[in-house]
Amino acid sequence: MTRYHIRSSNYLVCFLDGRLSFGPPVSYYAFRYDLEGKIRDREKKRERMRVREKRKGKDAKIEMLRLNL
């Protein structure tokens, strides 16, 4: 996935490799929503794994390594 910074004032998307891209508000909001959704999902998955780790101990640590979290 390309890493990027988003400047909301003018919907400028600044890619870290130097490319700049302008988009209308609709695409910006969809873009932002998708990014935040992915981050939230990842945090939820980590939290679930922490709970599982407390429950199962060593087995859960092996599972975490397998899932590459």
N, C-alpha and C positions, 0 to 999 in steps of 0.2 A: 504494500500500500504506500502511496506517495504521502510524505509528510507535508503538512501545510499549515500556514497561519491564515486566519480569516479576519479581515478588517470589515466590520459590519457597516460602517458609515456609508461606504459607496459600493458595497458588495464586491470588493476587490479580493480575489483569491491569490495569495502569494505562495507559490510552490518553493520549497527550499532549494531546488536546483536552479532557481533564478527566473523561472517562467512566471508571467503574470497573466491573469485571466479575469475578465469582467463578465458578470452575469446579471440577469434581471433578478429582482427580489424573490420571485417564486423559486428559481433554481437555488438561490442562496439559502432560503429557509429549508428547502428539501435537503440540501447538502449538509447544513448545520444539524438538522434533526437526525439525519442518518448517522453522522459522526457521533453525536451525543448518545444516540441509541446504542451504538457499538460499544462505546466506553461504559455505559451503564450495564450492558449485558456482561461485559468482561468482569466488572466489579461484582455483579451478582454471582457469577460463576465462581470467582475466587472466594466469596463469602460462603457459598455452599460447600466448597472444598474444605474451608477451615472448619466448618461445623462437622463435616464428615470425618475430618482428621481427628478432632476431639473424640468422636464416637469410636472410631476404629483403630486409632493409633498408627502402628507401623504400616498396616495394609494400605491406609489412605495415602501415606507418603509415597508409597510405590505407585499408587494410582495417579497422584499429582505429577510425578516424574513422567509417567506414560503420556499424560495429557499435555505435557510441556507448558504448564502455567507458570 
